[in-house]
Amino acid sequence: MERKNVEGSIILITGAGSGLGRELSKRLAKSRPRLVLWDMNETGVEETAKMCREFGAECYAYVVDVSNREMVYKTADLVKKEVGDVEILINNAGIINQ
């Protein structure tokens, strides 16, 4: 099976500040896409972006609480203006109600 060439593609990954989201981001970064990283942890998402840039990916980090619909729409509009239209979405964020 042939792999999709994602070089230059705009890929949005939610939950990118740690765990599986961070690992997915780092792995994809090696293919040099334009990564849009979302997480509610500012420190975590910025660290992930730094790691991905070291692989040569263009990265944009945003602090977003995906359980807040208004914040999601507002940030999505900002991404469209600053980066462009998202081509691939990896919806990885976990929402835990306590």
Backbone torsions as a table, in degrees:
resi	resn	phi	psi	omega
1	MET	NA	128.6	-178.4
2	GLU	-79.0	136.6	178.0
3	ARG	-79.6	145.8	176.6
4	LYS	-72.4	134.5	175.4
5	ASN	-81.1	114.5	-177.8
6	VAL	-106.6	7.5	179.5
7	GLU	-57.4	125.4	179.8
8	GLY	81.8	-10.8	178.9
9	SER	-71.0	147.2	176.4
10	ILE	-90.5	115.0	-177.3
11	ILE	-119.0	124.2	176.9
12	LEU	-102.1	127.6	178.6
13	ILE	-122.0	118.5	175.0
14	THR	-86.4	154.3	-178.8
15	GLY	68.4	31.9	-173.4
16	ALA	-82.9	-2.5	-175.2
17	GLY	-76.8	-13.2	-179.2
18	SER	-168.6	175.8	172.6
19	GLY	56.2	-138.1	-177.3
20	LEU	-60.3	-39.1	178.8
21	GLY	-60.8	-41.4	177.7
22	ARG	-66.0	-44.9	-179.2
23	GLU	-64.2	-41.3	175.9
24	LEU	-61.0	-43.5	-179.7
25	SER	-60.7	-47.2	-179.3
26	LYS	-64.0	-40.9	-179.7
27	ARG	-65.4	-44.7	179.1
28	LEU	-67.9	-32.0	-178.2
29	ALA	-56.4	-30.7	-179.4
30	LYS	-64.5	-19.9	178.1
31	SER	-92.0	3.0	175.2
32	ARG	58.0	51.4	172.6
33	PRO	-85.1	-176.7	170.2
34	ARG	-100.9	104.3	-175.0
35	LEU	-91.0	131.3	173.3
36	VAL	-111.2	112.4	-173.5
37	LEU	-107.9	126.2	178.9
38	TRP	-117.0	136.7	171.8
39	ASP	-163.9	155.8	177.7
40	MET	-85.0	-7.6	178.1
41	ASN	-99.7	104.8	-175.8
42	GLU	-60.3	-45.6	-179.7
43	THR	-61.5	-45.6	-179.0
44	GLY	-62.5	-46.3	-177.2
45	VAL	-68.9	-34.1	177.0
46	GLU	-68.7	-38.4	176.9
47	GLU	-63.6	-42.7	178.2
48	THR	-61.9	-44.2	179.4
49	ALA	-59.8	-42.4	179.0
50	LYS	-61.4	-45.0	178.6
51	MET	-60.0	-43.3	-177.1
52	CYS	-69.0	-35.4	177.6
53	ARG	-63.3	-31.7	178.2
54	GLU	-64.3	-23.2	175.7
55	PHE	-87.7	-3.1	178.0
56	GLY	98.3	5.2	179.4
57	ALA	-81.6	146.7	171.1
58	GLU	-84.1	124.2	-173.3
59	CYS	-126.2	144.2	175.9
60	TYR	-130.0	120.6	-177.9
61	ALA	-107.2	133.5	179.6
62	TYR	-131.6	139.6	174.4
63	VAL	-90.1	114.7	-175.8
64	VAL	-141.1	133.5	171.3
65	ASP	-98.5	104.1	-174.5
66	VAL	-68.9	-8.7	174.5
67	SER	-83.6	-5.1	179.0
68	ASN	-105.5	98.9	-175.0
69	ARG	-54.4	-43.9	-178.6
70	GLU	-61.9	-42.2	178.8
71	MET	-65.0	-39.3	178.9
72	VAL	-61.9	-48.6	-179.3
73	TYR	-63.6	-42.1	-179.6
74	LYS	-63.4	-44.9	-179.4
75	THR	-69.8	-36.5	177.2
76	ALA	-61.0	-41.4	176.6
77	ASP	-63.1	-40.5	178.9
78	LEU	-64.3	-43.2	178.1
79	VAL	-60.3	-44.0	-179.6
80	LYS	-59.6	-40.5	-180.0
81	LYS	-72.7	-42.2	-173.7
82	GLU	-85.0	-31.0	-173.5
83	VAL	-119.2	-44.5	-177.3
84	GLY	130.2	-168.6	-178.8
85	ASP	-78.7	127.3	178.1
86	VAL	-67.6	130.8	-179.8
87	GLU	-99.2	-31.2	-179.1
88	ILE	-134.2	130.9	177.1
89	LEU	-116.1	125.9	172.8
90	ILE	-113.0	101.2	-174.9
91	ASN	-88.3	86.5	-171.6
92	ASN	-103.5	-14.8	-173.8
93	ALA	-61.4	138.9	175.3
94	GLY	-103.8	137.7	179.6
95	ILE	-114.4	121.6	-178.8
96	ILE	-117.7	124.0	174.4
97	ASN	-96.5	128.6	-179.6
98	GLN	-108.9	NA	NA
